[in-house]
Amino acid sequence: KVESKLRSNIRKQLFQANQISKKQEKPPIKDVYTNVYDVFLANLQEQDLSISETILRHPHDYPSHACPVETLNCLSKI
């Protein structure tokens, strides 16, 4: 019985934390690279392009600010 109450309490806490995180603005995808690497190397540019293409193919799965404008401009020239 104690375990059941504990489990229920943890589920409520996780649900509340998830609801709060959904409301917070997410950082741009490019931060995945810039907060780790000092130099934006060619392989990172390829990965960024790949992620941006995926976001464009599945826009309903990502926030509207996820794909940076400069990447959209590059993709429109391909």
C-alpha positions in Angstrom: 0.0 0.0 0.0 2.9 2.4 0.8 4.5 1.5 -2.5 1.3 2.2 -4.3 1.0 5.7 -2.8 4.7 6.4 -3.5 4.3 5.3 -7.1 1.2 7.5 -7.5 3.0 10.5 -6.0 6.0 10.0 -8.3 3.7 9.8 -11.3 2.0 13.1 -10.3 5.3 14.8 -9.9 6.6 13.5 -13.3 3.4 14.7 -15.0 3.7 18.1 -13.4 7.3 18.4 -14.4 6.5 17.4 -17.9 3.7 20.0 -18.2 6.0 22.7 -17.0 8.8 21.7 -19.4 6.3 21.7 -22.4 5.5 25.4 -21.6 9.1 26.5 -21.6 10.7 27.8 -24.8 13.2 25.4 -26.1 16.7 26.6 -27.3 17.5 26.5 -31.0 18.7 23.2 -32.5 22.0 24.8 -33.4 22.8 25.0 -29.7 23.4 21.3 -29.8 26.6 22.1 -31.5 27.6 25.6 -30.3 27.5 24.8 -26.6 29.8 21.8 -27.1 32.1 22.7 -30.0 34.1 25.9 -30.5 34.4 25.5 -34.3 31.5 24.5 -36.5 33.3 21.9 -38.7 32.1 20.5 -42.0 30.8 17.3 -40.4 28.7 19.3 -37.9 27.3 21.4 -40.8 26.3 18.2 -42.5 24.6 17.0 -39.4 22.8 20.3 -39.0 21.6 20.2 -42.5 20.4 16.6 -42.0 18.5 17.6 -38.9 17.0 20.7 -40.7 15.8 18.5 -43.6 14.2 16.1 -41.1 12.4 19.1 -39.4 11.2 20.3 -42.8 9.8 16.8 -43.7 8.1 16.5 -40.3 7.2 20.0 -39.2 4.4 18.9 -36.9 6.9 17.0 -34.7 9.1 20.1 -34.0 8.5 23.6 -32.7 8.3 26.3 -35.4 11.6 27.9 -34.4 13.5 24.6 -34.6 14.9 25.0 -38.1 17.1 28.1 -38.3 16.4 30.6 -41.1 19.9 30.3 -42.6 19.4 26.6 -43.0 16.1 27.1 -44.7 17.8 29.5 -47.1 20.4 26.9 -47.9 17.8 24.2 -48.4 15.8 26.3 -50.8 18.8 26.5 -53.1 19.3 22.7 -53.3 
